[in-house]
Amino acid sequence: VVETRGFHGAVLLHLDSDFIQPYIGAGIYGGYIDTCVDRFSSRRCKSEDTYAFYPEVGVRVKLGRHVMLTGKVRHYDFERSELKDETVGLVSIGYFY
């Protein structure tokens, strides 16, 4: 079992339009990876810190005054050679008041 937890920080540059906002950016992830093995009714875990840099591209679509839909793609480049670099696609919806 592999579990991750951590924090992201990014800088994004986007067009300021009323409806569609494409953007590009770059960020860093810092956190911990817990690797656990279950053996004979006991669990052994190893926790290691890690970080990754990532570029990001995406599009924000305003669906009204308080709602925004976002689609983005990130490619994580981990500093540890034993970790697989990963490309992730994300879709989110946000409500702003």
Sequence and secondary structure as in RCSB ss.txt:
>XXXX:A:sequence
VVETRGFHGAVLLHLDSDFIQPYIGAGIYGGYIDTCVDRFSSRRCKSEDTYAFYPEVGVRVKLGRHVMLTGKVRH
YDFERSELKDETVGLVSIGYFY
>XXXX:A:secstr
 EEEEEEEEEEEEE   SSEEEEEEEEEEEEEEEEEEEETTEEEEEEEEEEEEEEEEEEEEE SSSEEEEEEEEE
EEESSTTS  EEEEEEEEEE  
